[in-house]
Amino acid sequence: MKEVIVLMQEQNTTVRKKGQHLTSFERGRIATLHSQGYSNRAIARALNVCHQTINNEL
């Protein structure tokens, strides 16, 4: 009998299209990093988005 293994991967990619909405996961990361004292620019680098996106979200 053969064993079948299925691998699944979340769609968390590092490439972001311009104008794409933030996911709830990304919003959670913003809140966490902000509460830890990270700057908007540092959070933006971590999420690979523009710093103004972080400013607008907060």
CHARMM-style PDB file with segment names, atoms N, HN, CA, C and O in Angstrom:
ATOM      1  N   MET     1       0.840  -1.164   0.000  1.00  0.00      PROA
ATOM      2  CA  MET     1       0.000   0.000   0.000  1.00  0.00      PROA
ATOM      3  C   MET     1       0.895   1.240   0.000  1.00  0.00      PROA
ATOM      4  O   MET     1       1.840   1.330   0.784  1.00  0.00      PROA
ATOM      5  N   LYS     2       0.594   2.186  -0.875  1.00  0.00      PROA
ATOM      6  HN  LYS     2      -0.173   2.114  -1.511  1.00  0.00      PROA
ATOM      7  CA  LYS     2       1.380   3.411  -0.985  1.00  0.00      PROA
ATOM      8  C   LYS     2       0.845   4.468  -0.034  1.00  0.00      PROA
ATOM      9  O   LYS     2      -0.357   4.578   0.204  1.00  0.00      PROA
ATOM     10  N   GLU     3       1.775   5.238   0.498  1.00  0.00      PROA
ATOM     11  HN  GLU     3       2.753   5.149   0.305  1.00  0.00      PROA
ATOM     12  CA  GLU     3       1.404   6.328   1.394  1.00  0.00      PROA
ATOM     13  C   GLU     3       1.463   7.641   0.624  1.00  0.00      PROA
ATOM     14  O   GLU     3       2.441   7.910  -0.074  1.00  0.00      PROA
ATOM     15  N   VAL     4       0.429   8.450   0.746  1.00  0.00      PROA
ATOM     16  HN  VAL     4      -0.366   8.231   1.313  1.00  0.00      PROA
ATOM     17  CA  VAL     4       0.369   9.732   0.057  1.00  0.00      PROA
ATOM     18  C   VAL     4       0.579  10.840   1.081  1.00  0.00      PROA
ATOM     19  O   VAL     4      -0.092  10.893   2.111  1.00  0.00      PROA
ATOM     20  N   ILE     5       1.518  11.714   0.778  1.00  0.00      PROA
ATOM     21  HN  ILE     5       2.064  11.671  -0.059  1.00  0.00      PROA
ATOM     22  CA  ILE     5       1.802  12.843   1.655  1.00  0.00      PROA
ATOM     23  C   ILE     5       1.423  14.122   0.918  1.00  0.00      PROA
ATOM     24  O   ILE     5       1.860  14.357  -0.209  1.00  0.00      PROA
ATOM     25  N   VAL     6       0.623  14.926   1.553  1.00  0.00      PROA
ATOM     26  HN  VAL     6       0.267  14.736   2.468  1.00  0.00      PROA
ATOM     27  CA  VAL     6       0.195  16.188   0.969  1.00  0.00      PROA
ATOM     28  C   VAL     6       0.815  17.320   1.778  1.00  0.00      PROA
ATOM     29  O   VAL     6       0.654  17.380   2.997  1.00  0.00      PROA
ATOM     30  N   LEU     7       1.517  18.208   1.104  1.00  0.00      PROA
ATOM     31  HN  LEU     7       1.648  18.160   0.113  1.00  0.00      PROA
ATOM     32  CA  LEU     7       2.116  19.361   1.751  1.00  0.00      PROA
ATOM     33  C   LEU     7       1.306  20.598   1.413  1.00  0.00      PROA
ATOM     34  O   LEU     7       0.993  20.851   0.249  1.00  0.00      PROA
ATOM     35  N   MET     8       0.972  21.359   2.428  1.00  0.00      PROA
ATOM     36  HN  MET     8       1.226  21.154   3.373  1.00  0.00      PROA
ATOM     37  CA  MET     8       0.218  22.585   2.205  1.00  0.00      PROA
ATOM     38  C   MET     8       1.041  23.750   2.718  1.00  0.00      PROA
ATOM     39  O   MET     8       1.792  23.620   3.685  1.00  0.00      PROA
ATOM     40  N   GLN     9       0.894  24.873   2.070  1.00  0.00      PROA
ATOM     41  HN  GLN     9       0.284  24.978   1.285  1.00  0.00      PROA
ATOM     42  CA  GLN     9       1.651  26.056   2.446  1.00  0.00      PROA
ATOM     43  C   GLN     9       0.716  27.252   2.482  1.00  0.00      PROA
ATOM     44  O   GLN     9      -0.131  27.428   1.606  1.00  0.00      PROA
ATOM     45  N   GLU    10       0.888  28.081   3.525  1.00  0.00      PROA
ATOM     46  HN  GLU    10       1.576  27.938   4.237  1.00  0.00      PROA
ATOM     47  CA  GLU    10       0.119  29.319   3.570  1.00  0.00      PROA
ATOM     48  C   GLU    10       0.580  30.229   2.452  1.00  0.00      PROA
ATOM     49  O   GLU    10       1.693  30.082   1.945  1.00  0.00      PROA
ATOM     50  N   GLN    11      -0.247  31.144   2.074  1.00  0.00      PROA
ATOM     51  HN  GLN    11      -1.150  31.263   2.485  1.00  0.00      PROA
ATOM     52  CA  GLN    11       0.085  32.040   0.984  1.00  0.00      PROA
ATOM     53  C   GLN    11       0.727  33.323   1.498  1.00  0.00      PROA
ATOM     54  O   GLN    11       0.381  34.418   1.054  1.00  0.00      PROA
ATOM     55  N   ASN    12       1.651  33.188   2.425  1.00  0.00      PROA
ATOM     56  HN  ASN    12       1.932  32.299   2.786  1.00  0.00      PROA
ATOM     57  CA  ASN    12       2.401  34.345   2.902  1.00  0.00      PROA
ATOM     58  C   ASN    12       3.623  34.500   2.023  1.00  0.00      PROA
ATOM     59  O   ASN    12       4.648  33.856   2.245  1.00  0.00      PROA
ATOM     60  N   THR    13       3.510  35.349   1.035  1.00  0.00      PROA
ATOM     61  HN  THR    13       2.677  35.872   0.854  1.00  0.00      PROA
ATOM     62  CA  THR    13       4.626  35.559   0.128  1.00  0.00      PROA
ATOM     63  C   THR    13       5.291  36.884   0.441  1.00  0.00      PROA
ATOM     64  O   THR    13       4.707  37.752   1.090  1.00  0.00      PROA
ATOM     65  N   THR    14       6.515  37.027  -0.026  1.00  0.00      PROA
ATOM     66  HN  THR    14       6.989  36.322  -0.552  1.00  0.00      PROA
ATOM     67  CA  THR    14       7.226  38.275   0.222  1.00  0.00      PROA
ATOM     68  C   THR    14       6.956  39.300  -0.869  1.00  0.00      PROA
ATOM     69  O   THR    14       7.299  40.473  -0.721  1.00  0.00      PROA
ATOM     70  N   VAL    15       6.345  38.864  -1.958  1.00  0.00      PROA
ATOM     71  HN  VAL    15       6.066  37.912  -2.078  1.00  0.00      PROA
ATOM     72  CA  VAL    15       6.050  39.775  -3.052  1.00  0.00      PROA
ATOM     73  C   VAL    15       4.640  40.323  -2.854  1.00  0.00      PROA
ATOM     74  O   VAL    15       3.690  39.556  -2.697  1.00  0.00      PROA
ATOM     75  N   ARG    16       4.506  41.626  -2.860  1.00  0.00      PROA
ATOM     76  HN  ARG    16       5.278  42.249  -2.988  1.00  0.00      PROA
ATOM     77  CA  ARG    16       3.213  42.265  -2.635  1.00  0.00      PROA
ATOM     78  C   ARG    16       2.877  43.134  -3.840  1.00  0.00      PROA
ATOM     79  O   ARG    16       3.698  43.917  -4.317  1.00  0.00      PROA
ATOM     80  N   LYS    17       1.664  42.974  -4.309  1.00  0.00      PROA
ATOM     81  HN  LYS    17       0.998  42.338  -3.922  1.00  0.00      PROA
ATOM     82  CA  LYS    17       1.202  43.813  -5.406  1.00  0.00      PROA
ATOM     83  C   LYS    17       0.817  45.181  -4.863  1.00  0.00      PROA
ATOM     84  O   LYS    17       0.338  45.300  -3.736  1.00  0.00      PROA
ATOM     85  N   LYS    18       1.030  46.202  -5.667  1.00  0.00      PROA
ATOM     86  HN  LYS    18       1.420  46.105  -6.583  1.00  0.00      PROA
ATOM     87  CA  LYS    18       0.667  47.551  -5.274  1.00  0.00      PROA
ATOM     88  C   LYS    18      -0.849  47.654  -5.137  1.00  0.00      PROA
ATOM     89  O   LYS    18      -1.592  47.172  -5.993  1.00  0.00      PROA
ATOM     90  N   GLY    19      -1.296  48.277  -4.069  1.00  0.00      PROA
ATOM     91  HN  GLY    19      -0.693  48.668  -3.374  1.00  0.00      PROA
ATOM     92  CA  GLY    19      -2.723  48.481  -3.848  1.00  0.00      PROA
ATOM     93  C   GLY    19      -3.424  47.330  -3.162  1.00  0.00      PROA
ATOM     94  O   GLY    19      -4.645  47.354  -3.014  1.00  0.00      PROA
ATOM     95  N   GLN    20      -2.682  46.326  -2.742  1.00  0.00      PROA
ATOM     96  HN  GLN    20      -1.690  46.307  -2.862  1.00  0.00      PROA
ATOM     97  CA  GLN    20      -3.285  45.163  -2.100  1.00  0.00      PROA
ATOM     98  C   GLN    20      -3.614  45.475  -0.640  1.00  0.00      PROA
ATOM     99  O   GLN    20      -2.837  46.144   0.041  1.00  0.00      PROA
ATOM    100  N   HSD    21      -4.755  44.996  -0.160  1.00  0.00      PROA
ATOM    101  HN  HSD    21      -5.387  44.453  -0.713  1.00  0.00      PROA
ATOM    102  CA  HSD    21      -5.162  45.230   1.223  1.00  0.00      PROA
ATOM    103  C   HSD    21      -4.309  44.408   2.180  1.00  0.00      PROA
ATOM    104  O   HSD    21      -3.756  43.372   1.811  1.00  0.00      PROA
ATOM    105  N   LEU    22      -4.211  44.890   3.419  1.00  0.00      PROA
ATOM    106  HN  LEU    22      -4.660  45.732   3.719  1.00  0.00      PROA
ATOM    107  CA  LEU    22      -3.514  44.138   4.450  1.00  0.00      PROA
ATOM    108  C   LEU    22      -4.380  42.983   4.925  1.00  0.00      PROA
ATOM    109  O   LEU    22      -5.606  43.087   4.959  1.00  0.00      PROA
ATOM    110  N   THR    23      -3.737  41.884   5.290  1.00  0.00      PROA
ATOM    111  HN  THR    23      -2.741  41.799   5.263  1.00  0.00      PROA
ATOM    112  CA  THR    23      -4.467  40.745   5.835  1.00  0.00      PROA
ATOM    113  C   THR    23      -4.631  40.943   7.335  1.00  0.00      PROA
ATOM    114  O   THR    23      -3.976  41.800   7.928  1.00  0.00      PROA
ATOM    115  N   SER    24      -5.502  40.155   7.946  1.00  0.00      PROA
ATOM    116  HN  SER    24      -6.034  39.458   7.465  1.00  0.00      PROA
ATOM    117  CA  SER    24      -5.679  40.244   9.398  1.00  0.00      PROA
ATOM    118  C   SER    24      -4.404  39.818  10.114  1.00  0.00      PROA
ATOM    119  O   SER    24      -4.105  40.327  11.194  1.00  0.00      PROA
ATOM    120  N   PHE    25      -3.651  38.894   9.530  1.00  0.00      PROA
ATOM    121  HN  PHE    25      -3.894  38.481   8.652  1.00  0.00      PROA
ATOM    122  CA  PHE    25      -2.372  38.471  10.092  1.00  0.00      PROA
ATOM    123  C   PHE    25      -1.391  39.644  10.115  1.00  0.00      PROA
ATOM    124  O   PHE    25      -0.707  39.867  11.114  1.00  0.00      PROA
ATOM    125  N   GLU    26      -1.326  40.394   9.008  1.00  0.00      PROA
ATOM    126  HN  GLU    26      -1.882  40.213   8.197  1.00  0.00      PROA
ATOM    127  CA  GLU    26      -0.432  41.551   8.926  1.00  0.00      PROA
ATOM    128  C   GLU    26      -0.854  42.635   9.905  1.00  0.00      PROA
ATOM    129  O   GLU    26      -0.004  43.277  10.521  1.00  0.00      PROA
ATOM    130  N   ARG    27      -2.148  42.843  10.054  1.00  0.00      PROA
ATOM    131  HN  ARG    27      -2.839  42.321   9.553  1.00  0.00      PROA
ATOM    132  CA  ARG    27      -2.639  43.829  11.016  1.00  0.00      PROA
ATOM    133  C   ARG    27      -2.264  43.437  12.440  1.00  0.00      PROA
ATOM    134  O   ARG    27      -1.931  44.295  13.257  1.00  0.00      PROA
ATOM    135  N   GLY    28      -2.317  42.147  12.735  1.00  0.00      PROA
ATOM    136  HN  GLY    28      -2.588  41.450  12.072  1.00  0.00      PROA
ATOM    137  CA  GLY    28      -1.901  41.659  14.042  1.00  0.00      PROA
ATOM    138  C   GLY    28      -0.412  41.877  14.278  1.00  0.00      PROA
ATOM    139  O   GLY    28       0.002  42.246  15.377  1.00  0.00      PROA
ATOM    140  N   ARG    29       0.390  41.649  13.242  1.00  0.00      PROA
ATOM    141  HN  ARG    29       0.053  41.350  12.349  1.00  0.00      PROA
ATOM    142  CA  ARG    29       1.835  41.878  13.365  1.00  0.00      PROA
ATOM    143  C   ARG    29       2.129  43.353  13.583  1.00  0.00      PROA
ATOM    144  O   ARG    29       3.021  43.701  14.356  1.00  0.00      PROA
ATOM    145  N   ILE    30       1.381  44.226  12.902  1.00  0.00      PROA
ATOM    146  HN  ILE    30       0.657  43.943  12.274  1.00  0.00      PROA
ATOM    147  CA  ILE    30       1.563  45.671  13.085  1.00  0.00      PROA
ATOM    148  C   ILE    30       1.281  46.039  14.534  1.00  0.00      PROA
ATOM    149  O   ILE    30       2.058  46.761  15.159  1.00  0.00      PROA
ATOM    150  N   ALA    31       0.176  45.547  15.065  1.00  0.00      PROA
ATOM    151  HN  ALA    31      -0.455  44.960  14.557  1.00  0.00      PROA
ATOM    152  CA  ALA    31      -0.198  45.864  16.448  1.00  0.00      PROA
ATOM    153  C   ALA    31       0.852  45.354  17.430  1.00  0.00      PROA
ATOM    154  O   ALA    31       1.217  46.050  18.378  1.00  0.00      PROA
ATOM    155  N   THR    32       1.331  44.140  17.197  1.00  0.00      PROA
ATOM    156  HN  THR    32       1.034  43.575  16.427  1.00  0.00      PROA
ATOM    157  CA  THR    32       2.330  43.549  18.097  1.00  0.00      PROA
ATOM    158  C   THR    32       3.637  44.323  18.056  1.00  0.00      PROA
ATOM    159  O   THR    32       4.190  44.675  19.098  1.00  0.00      PROA
ATOM    160  N   LEU    33       4.133  44.589  16.846  1.00  0.00      PROA
ATOM    161  HN  LEU    33       3.684  44.303  16.000  1.00  0.00      PROA
ATOM    162  CA  LEU    33       5.401  45.302  16.712  1.00  0.00      PROA
ATOM    163  C   LEU    33       5.296  46.731  17.252  1.00  0.00      PROA
ATOM    164  O   LEU    33       6.238  47.241  17.858  1.00  0.00      PROA
ATOM    165  N   HSD    34       4.140  47.373  17.028  1.00  0.00      PROA
ATOM    166  HN  HSD    34       3.375  46.958  16.536  1.00  0.00      PROA
ATOM    167  CA  HSD    34       3.940  48.730  17.526  1.00  0.00      PROA
ATOM    168  C   HSD    34       3.954  48.736  19.065  1.00  0.00      PROA
ATOM    169  O   HSD    34       4.545  49.624  19.679  1.00  0.00      PROA
ATOM    170  N   SER    35       3.308  47.753  19.671  1.00  0.00      PROA
ATOM    171  HN  SER    35       2.829  47.032  19.171  1.00  0.00      PROA
ATOM    172  CA  SER    35       3.278  47.685  21.132  1.00  0.00      PROA
ATOM    173  C   SER    35       4.658  47.382  21.719  1.00  0.00      PROA
ATOM    174  O   SER    35       4.929  47.698  22.877  1.00  0.00      PROA
ATOM    175  N   GLN    36       5.533  46.765  20.907  1.00  0.00      PROA
ATOM    176  HN  GLN    36       5.313  46.509  19.965  1.00  0.00      PROA
ATOM    177  CA  GLN    36       6.896  46.475  21.351  1.00  0.00      PROA
ATOM    178  C   GLN    36       7.835  47.661  21.128  1.00  0.00      PROA
ATOM    179  O   GLN    36       9.019  47.585  21.455  1.00  0.00      PROA
ATOM    180  N   GLY    37       7.310  48.756  20.574  1.00  0.00      PROA
ATOM    181  HN  GLY    37       6.348  48.818  20.309  1.00  0.00      PROA
ATOM    182  CA  GLY    37       8.087  49.977  20.442  1.00  0.00      PROA
ATOM    183  C   GLY    37       8.807  50.144  19.113  1.00  0.00      PROA
ATOM    184  O   GLY    37       9.645  51.037  18.984  1.00  0.00      PROA
ATOM    185  N   TYR    38       8.507  49.315  18.128  1.00  0.00      PROA
ATOM    186  HN  TYR    38       7.826  48.590  18.233  1.00  0.00      PROA
ATOM    187  CA  TYR    38       9.135  49.462  16.811  1.00  0.00      PROA
ATOM    188  C   TYR    38       8.592  50.699  16.113  1.00  0.00      PROA
ATOM    189  O   TYR    38       7.427  51.057  16.287  1.00  0.00      PROA
ATOM    190  N   SER    39       9.440  51.351  15.323  1.00  0.00      PROA
ATOM    191  HN  SER    39      10.386  51.061  15.182  1.00  0.00      PROA
ATOM    192  CA  SER    39       9.007  52.527  14.570  1.00  0.00      PROA
ATOM    193  C   SER    39       8.161  52.087  13.376  1.00  0.00      PROA
ATOM    194  O   SER    39       8.184  50.923  12.975  1.00  0.00      PROA
ATOM    195  N   ASN    40       7.414  53.043  12.818  1.00  0.00      PROA
ATOM    196  HN  ASN    40       7.395  53.988  13.144  1.00  0.00      PROA
ATOM    197  CA  ASN    40       6.601  52.738  11.640  1.00  0.00      PROA
ATOM    198  C   ASN    40       7.455  52.233  10.483  1.00  0.00      PROA
ATOM    199  O   ASN    40       7.051  51.319   9.764  1.00  0.00      PROA
ATOM    200  N   ARG    41       8.625  52.821  10.303  1.00  0.00      PROA
ATOM    201  HN  ARG    41       8.953  53.563  10.887  1.00  0.00      PROA
ATOM    202  CA  ARG    41       9.509  52.406   9.209  1.00  0.00      PROA
ATOM    203  C   ARG    41      10.062  51.005   9.433  1.00  0.00      PROA
ATOM    204  O   ARG    41      10.208  50.243   8.478  1.00  0.00      PROA
ATOM    205  N   ALA    42      10.373  50.654  10.676  1.00  0.00      PROA
ATOM    206  HN  ALA    42      10.254  51.274  11.452  1.00  0.00      PROA
ATOM    207  CA  ALA    42      10.866  49.310  10.981  1.00  0.00      PROA
ATOM    208  C   ALA    42       9.773  48.267  10.744  1.00  0.00      PROA
ATOM    209  O   ALA    42      10.035  47.185  10.218  1.00  0.00      PROA
ATOM    210  N   ILE    43       8.552  48.608  11.137  1.00  0.00      PROA
ATOM    211  HN  ILE    43       8.340  49.487  11.563  1.00  0.00      PROA
ATOM    212  CA  ILE    43       7.416  47.702  10.899  1.00  0.00      PROA
ATOM    213  C   ILE    43       7.190  47.538   9.402  1.00  0.00      PROA
ATOM    214  O   ILE    43       6.945  46.430   8.925  1.00  0.00      PROA
ATOM    215  N   ALA    44       7.273  48.641   8.663  1.00  0.00      PROA
ATOM    216  HN  ALA    44       7.472  49.541   9.051  1.00  0.00      PROA
ATOM    217  CA  ALA    44       7.080  48.594   7.210  1.00  0.00      PROA
ATOM    218  C   ALA    44       8.117  47.694   6.545  1.00  0.00      PROA
ATOM    219  O   ALA    44       7.790  46.928   5.638  1.00  0.00      PROA
ATOM    220  N   ARG    45       9.357  47.786   6.994  1.00  0.00      PROA
ATOM    221  HN  ARG    45       9.622  48.407   7.731  1.00  0.00      PROA
ATOM    222  CA  ARG    45      10.405  46.914   6.434  1.00  0.00      PROA
ATOM    223  C   ARG    45      10.111  45.453   6.741  1.00  0.00      PROA
ATOM    224  O   ARG    45      10.314  44.588   5.889  1.00  0.00      PROA
ATOM    225  N   ALA    46       9.637  45.170   7.942  1.00  0.00      PROA
ATOM    226  HN  ALA    46       9.473  45.873   8.635  1.00  0.00      PROA
ATOM    227  CA  ALA    46       9.336  43.793   8.343  1.00  0.00      PROA
ATOM    228  C   ALA    46       8.203  43.198   7.507  1.00  0.00      PROA
ATOM    229  O   ALA    46       8.198  42.002   7.216  1.00  0.00      PROA
ATOM    230  N   LEU    47       7.245  44.042   7.127  1.00  0.00      PROA
ATOM    231  HN  LEU    47       7.249  45.013   7.364  1.00  0.00      PROA
ATOM    232  CA  LEU    47       6.087  43.566   6.364  1.00  0.00      PROA
ATOM    233  C   LEU    47       6.213  43.786   4.859  1.00  0.00      PROA
ATOM    234  O   LEU    47       5.359  43.360   4.082  1.00  0.00      PROA
ATOM    235  N   ASN    48       7.295  44.461   4.463  1.00  0.00      PROA
ATOM    236  HN  ASN    48       7.989  44.807   5.095  1.00  0.00      PROA
ATOM    237  CA  ASN    48       7.531  44.763   3.049  1.00  0.00      PROA
ATOM    238  C   ASN    48       6.414  45.629   2.456  1.00  0.00      PROA
ATOM    239  O   ASN    48       5.898  45.354   1.373  1.00  0.00      PROA
ATOM    240  N   VAL    49       6.061  46.676   3.194  1.00  0.00      PROA
ATOM    241  HN  VAL    49       6.480  46.899   4.074  1.00  0.00      PROA
ATOM    242  CA  VAL    49       5.077  47.655   2.729  1.00  0.00      PROA
ATOM    243  C   VAL    49       5.655  49.056   2.904  1.00  0.00      PROA
ATOM    244  O   VAL    49       6.706  49.228   3.523  1.00  0.00      PROA
ATOM    245  N   CYS    50       4.979  50.035   2.368  1.00  0.00      PROA
ATOM    246  HN  CYS    50       4.125  49.895   1.865  1.00  0.00      PROA
ATOM    247  CA  CYS    50       5.390  51.436   2.500  1.00  0.00      PROA
ATOM    248  C   CYS    50       5.129  51.894   3.935  1.00  0.00      PROA
ATOM    249  O   CYS    50       4.148  51.482   4.553  1.00  0.00      PROA
ATOM    250  N   HSD    51       6.013  52.749   4.464  1.00  0.00      PROA
ATOM    251  HN  HSD    51       6.810  53.083   3.961  1.00  0.00      PROA
ATOM    252  CA  HSD    51       5.855  53.242   5.838  1.00  0.00      PROA
ATOM    253  C   HSD    51       4.556  54.006   6.010  1.00  0.00      PROA
ATOM    254  O   HSD    51       3.997  54.026   7.107  1.00  0.00      PROA
ATOM    255  N   GLN    52       4.067  54.630   4.963  1.00  0.00      PROA
ATOM    256  HN  GLN    52       4.520  54.613   4.072  1.00  0.00      PROA
ATOM    257  CA  GLN    52       2.805  55.376   5.060  1.00  0.00      PROA
ATOM    258  C   GLN    52       1.625  54.427   5.277  1.00  0.00      PROA
ATOM    259  O   GLN    52       0.636  54.807   5.903  1.00  0.00      PROA
ATOM    260  N   THR    53       1.718  53.228   4.779  1.00  0.00      PROA
ATOM    261  HN  THR    53       2.522  52.919   4.271  1.00  0.00      PROA
ATOM    262  CA  THR    53       0.676  52.223   5.008  1.00  0.00      PROA
ATOM    263  C   THR    53       0.551  51.929   6.504  1.00  0.00      PROA
ATOM    264  O   THR    53      -0.553  51.805   7.035  1.00  0.00      PROA
ATOM    265  N   ILE    54       1.688  51.822   7.164  1.00  0.00      PROA
ATOM    266  HN  ILE    54       2.584  51.923   6.732  1.00  0.00      PROA
ATOM    267  CA  ILE    54       1.687  51.568   8.605  1.00  0.00      PROA
ATOM    268  C   ILE    54       1.101  52.773   9.332  1.00  0.00      PROA
ATOM    269  O   ILE    54       0.305  52.609  10.257  1.00  0.00      PROA
ATOM    270  N   ASN    55       1.486  53.983   8.926  1.00  0.00      PROA
ATOM    271  HN  ASN    55       2.133  54.116   8.175  1.00  0.00      PROA
ATOM    272  CA  ASN    55       0.952  55.195   9.539  1.00  0.00      PROA
ATOM    273  C   ASN    55      -0.556  55.253   9.377  1.00  0.00      PROA
ATOM    274  O   ASN    55      -1.263  55.583  10.329  1.00  0.00      PROA
ATOM    275  N   ASN    56      -1.059  54.941   8.198  1.00  0.00      PROA
ATOM    276  HN  ASN    56      -0.485  54.673   7.424  1.00  0.00      PROA
ATOM    277  CA  ASN    56      -2.509  54.974   7.959  1.00  0.00      PROA
ATOM    278  C   ASN    56      -3.222  53.914   8.802  1.00  0.00      PROA
ATOM    279  O   ASN    56      -4.316  54.159   9.310  1.00  0.00      PROA
ATOM    280  N   GLU    57      -2.619  52.762   8.948  1.00  0.00      PROA
ATOM    281  HN  GLU    57      -1.730  52.563   8.535  1.00  0.00      PROA
ATOM    282  CA  GLU    57      -3.250  51.666   9.690  1.00  0.00      PROA
ATOM    283  C   GLU    57      -3.320  51.966  11.176  1.00  0.00      PROA
ATOM    284  O   GLU    57      -4.298  51.618  11.838  1.00  0.00      PROA
ATOM    285  N   LEU    58      -2.289  52.609  11.702  1.00  0.00      PROA
ATOM    286  HN  LEU    58      -1.495  52.891  11.164  1.00  0.00      PROA
ATOM    287  CA  LEU    58      -2.293  52.936  13.129  1.00  0.00      PROA
ATOM    288  C   LEU    58      -3.189  54.127  13.402  1.00  0.00      PROA
ATOM    289  OT1 LEU    58      -3.319  54.551  14.550  1.00  0.00      PROA
TER     290      LEU     58
END
